[in-house]
Amino acid sequence: QVQLVESGGGLVQPGGSLRLSCVASGSIFSIYRMGWYRQGPGNSRDLVASITSSSTTNYADSVRGRFTISRDNAKNTVYLQMNSLKPEDTAVYYCNALGRVVSDTHTYREFWGQGTLVTVSS
């Protein structure tokens, strides 16, 4: 199948920046969309940003203008540049991918990473 591995989380002060990375590997035939979701304490897992293979992006209203999603299709990697971080951005950030695997090129499947913790605190 497909494995997603995130990196780049950590502790940052309010107003600071972090860059998250997620690499997809495994039996990948194609990946249509990659994105980031987050889940704060007691909250649901919500979309932060997504990007398609043609670079169409979508952002949650709460992060638009502060976060930037980008993608390297050749490396099956997605990035999330997070600037002007706020305490309310504290959450576990999960990488997500929608794609097809070599063994079944007709079916789109959704894959998730294990998550990386981002803590915004002074």
Secondary structure, DSSP 8 states (H G I E B T S, - for coil): -EEEEEE--EEE-TT--EEEEEEEEESEEEEEEEEEEEE-TT---EEEEEEETT--EEE-TTTBTTEEEEEEGGGTEEEEEE-S--GGG-EEEEEEEEEEETTEEEEEEEEE---EEEEE--
